Amino acid sequence: MYVSLMNEELIDRIFILLHQDNKKGEFLRFAIVGVTAAIIHYAIYFVLYHFINVSFAYTIGYILSWFCNLYLTSKFTFHRKATLKKSAGFAGAHVINYFMHIVLLQFFLWIGIHKALAPVFVMSIATVINFFLVRFVFKSGNVK
């Protein structure tokens, strides 16, 4: 019974945090969206790298997950309308993020990390930097 109460309390805290419009709530929502986009990205990459060049497979996964990421980031993470200006800013942030991903991917492959694991290392580094880039895009101006 004690464990059940702890779980309920934890779930309640997470629910409250998800609905807060502060940096902690934003980061938690960003993490959820990021994990969702990363799963989509990695699944596509994992299937494709068996058939095509690793960088091409990674790029295709990145592009396809980007569309889901844009929608969820605007609506769920930052509670903002995905205007043309914000979409362009999001795309710009992700162009920077994409090149960071590719450089890190090539680095991890070069040092001998298996191509199935290299994206995990890439995503863990790039996520934090991308949060600040995307947050800047969606929080600049006051348009909700």
N, C-alpha and C positions, 0 to 999 in steps of 0.2 A: 504494500500500500504506500509506503514512504517513497519508493522509486516512482510509482505512478504519479504521486503528487509533485515530485521533482520534475518529471517529464512535462506535466501539465503547466507548471510554473515556467519552465524553460520555453515551451511553445507560446505561452502568453507573452513572455518577454520579447521573443522574436517577432511575434505578430505586432506588438506595440512598436518595436524598433522599425519594422518594415514600413509602418505608416507615418513615421516621424519625418518631417521635412528638414532634417539637419544632416550634417556630414556623415554621421554614423549610419543613419537610415539610407542615405544615398549610396554609401559604400557597400552596405549589405545588398541593396537592390542591384547595384552595379555588379557585384560579385555573382549574384544569381543569373543575371543576364549574361555575364561573361562566361560562366560555366556552361550555360545553354549554347551560346555561340561557339565556345571551344569544343563542345561535344559534336556539334554539327560539322565544324571545321575539321576536327580530327577524324571523324567517321568517313568523311569524303576523302580526305588525304589518305587514310589507311587503305581504303579500297583502291584508290587510283595509283598509289606509288608502286603497286605490283605490276602495273602496265605501262606507265609513262614516267618520265623524268621526275625526280623528287621535287624539284622546284616548281615544275608545272602543276603537279598534284597538289602541292601546298598552296599555290596561287589560286587554283580553282576552288579549293575548300575555303580559302579566305574570302574570296569574292561572294560565294554563295551564302556563307554564314553572315556576311556583312549586312545583307538585306534584313535578315531576322534581327540582327544586332541593332540596326538603326531604328526599327519600329519599337522594339522593346526598350531601348535606351530612352527614346523620347517619351513614350507613354508611361512606362513603369518606373524607370530609374529617376528621371528628373521631372516627370509630370509636365512636360512641355509639348507643344504642338510641333510636329516635324515640318517646319516651314522650309521653303526652298533654300533660304539663307542658312538655316541650321543644318539642313541636309548637306549643303555644300561644305560647311565647316566641319561636319562629321566626316565627310569624304576626305577633306584635307588632312584631318587628324589621323585618319586611317591610312592615308598614303604614307605619312611619316611612320606610322605604326607598322605598315606592311614592309617597308624597307628595313626597319629595325628587325622585324621577324626574319626576313630573308638572310640578313647578315648574321644574325644569331644562329639560324638554322645551319647555314654553311659552316660557321665556326664550330658548332657542336658536332657536325658530321666530320669535319676536318680533324678534330681531336679524338675521334673514334667512337662517339656515342652512336648507337645503332639508330638507323633511320626511323624505326618505330617509336623510339623513346625521345629523340631529339626535340620534337615539338613540345613535349611536356616541359622541358627545360626552357625553351623559347617562351612559351606562354606564361610561365611563372615569373619571368623577368619583365616581359613586355606589358603585362597586365597593369602593374602599378603605374608605369609611365603613361599608359593609355588612359587610365582613369583621370589623371590630371588634364590631359589634352582634351578629352571629351567633356569633362566637367566644365572646362573653360568655354567650350563651344555652346553648351546648353545653358549655362548660367549667365553668359554675357547678355546684357539687355534684360528686360523684365517681361518679355512676351511669354505668356503661358498659353 
